[in-house]
Structure formats: structure tokens, C-alpha cells
Amino acid sequence: MGIGEGTDKWPKDPATGKDLVRFDWRVGKHDDSINTTGLQRVVDRIRLVGPQMGDAAKGILSAILPGQIEKNVRTKYMKRVDKDDDLGDDKLDARKRKRRSNKCDGKWQDPKYDSAFILNAMSDDEDDPEQRPGKARTFLTMEPEWRSLELSMLFAAIDEVKDPRPDQAKLAKLRRRTDEQKTGPPPLARTLATRIRSWMVKTDILEENADWFDSGRVAHSGEAWGDEELRELVKDRKGKGKAWDSGTAKKVIVRQRNTVDEASMSVLETAQQKLGEILEGIDDADILFN
């Protein structure tokens, strides 16, 4: 993607000229493979440089229990993730506001485009390698290579609309667009509602990566795009039964397997009939215990 480690555009330490450690904040997890290398480099750096900072620092490091440095580095990392995990939120919120504006082309207000307004569909924001010391922090916006022309046209049209909330627009992070594209698959999504739809992905790339449907990266577009209704077979929290999740419902109804055989049903019906005779028309059996 032109900004990989070892390239001229990878951010470097101005003092040593060496590549800086970088993390993918969107992944978040400290144990994700894309971030474990960076975290280990931080730990190794502490162990290497710490003893050189004096006897006091050396004594403290020697007294730290095994694994404690790694734990503290992970904790510090996760606090930073919590701070920066809204990196794309302001971009998403602005696009939602602009889309609702009466200045927006009605074509893009069609409900079939609603699925595009999720954080996972936003372009990644990289640290700007041309960032100058003393200047406001800026980010480099890189469009993913899998993004379809339809999705690119949608966001381009939305971005041209004047923000109806200029006070919020002033708070947005500074970004600089680049023609370079970011390689890699769409982000993983735990729920159907946050998953990239097939209409958002270039046809040729999707054909080459049909496994994205099974891995939780892409979902079929739905009826509005001529696909079958969006439905996803999931398990309940206890791992029992099955449910159809539309991705929009707040409650998922779980269908449990029917383990009652016909003989048991017959006994149950007989018991209910006798109970009805005893109650003589009373609907609530609890009344007998009052």
C-alpha cells in the first residue's frame, strides 16, 4: 500500500532515523497478531534502555516480577485504544449529518444505502508520515482497495455536502487524502449490522475472496439490492438453540429444539384436561393456593 514498514513513508524517529512502532487502533485487541510485534518491541526497549537510566531504574526493573512489564505495557496500550478508538467516529457522524441535509442528492438518501454508514465502512486513517513537529496532528486517509465504485461515489458525494453543523465540523480531526489504497480484507464484524455488504466490495475482489462471507467480513446486500433477505443463523448466549438474526432487531428470539415426544404431549394434554375439570372454569391455578 506504499506506506509499509521499511518504506520512505513509514514514520521514523527523527533522532535515530529508525522506523517507529505503529499499532492498528481499529483492531484494538492487544493480542491481535498485527499488534503483538509492536508491543513486544516496547517491552524489549524498556528492558534494554531501562538499566542505562541509572542504578535506581536498574534496581526497580530487576525487582519486577516476570510478566509484569508485559502486563503494564498491555494496560497502557488498551488505555490508548480507548482514547483513540473513536478515530473514525467523527467522520461517520459528519457523513450521517450531511446525508440528512436537504442539500444532499436524494439518490443517496435511499434506505438501501443505510448499510454503508457504519464504522467498518469508513476509510482507515493512518498517521501522516509528512507530519511536521509543532503542527496540529493530521491523519492520512487511505481508501481500501476492496471498496466498490458505488461506495466510493456515495462517500464522495456526501463529503461534498456542506456540514449542517459547522460547530461540529470544526471539532473533526484533520485529514489529508491520498490516492494510495490500503490493501487487506474488510474488518471482521461480530454482528450482521456492522458487517460490510457485498455491494460495497468490488466484484472481482469478492469473487476471489468468497470466504469473506463465512469469516464474518462480508454479508449479502439484502432485498433492496436484489439479494435474499439478510438473515444470519446464530446461537444464543448459552450456546443453546438457534435464532435468525436480521441484524436490526434488538431482541433475538431463540428457537429451542422440541424434545417433547408425542407420548409426552398426550400425557400433558390429559393432565391439563383433568386440571380444567377440577378448576371448573378457573383459568389461574395459583388462585387455589391463596
Secondary structure, DSSP 4 states (H G I P E B T S, - for coil): ----TTSTTS-B-TTT-PBPP---TTT--TTSHHHHHHHHHHHHHHHHHGGGG-HHHHHHHHHSPTTHHHHHHHHHHHHHHHHHTTTTHHHHHHHHHHHHSTTS-GGGGSGGGGGG-SGGGSPEEEEPTTPPTTSPPEEEEEEETTB-HHHHHHHHHHHHSPPS-HHHHTTSPEEEEEEEEE-SPPPP-SSGGGSEEGGGB-HHHHHHTTTHHHHTSEE---GGGTSPP--EEE--TTS-SBEEE-SS-SS---B------HHHHHHHHHHHHHHHHHHTT-S-GGGGG-
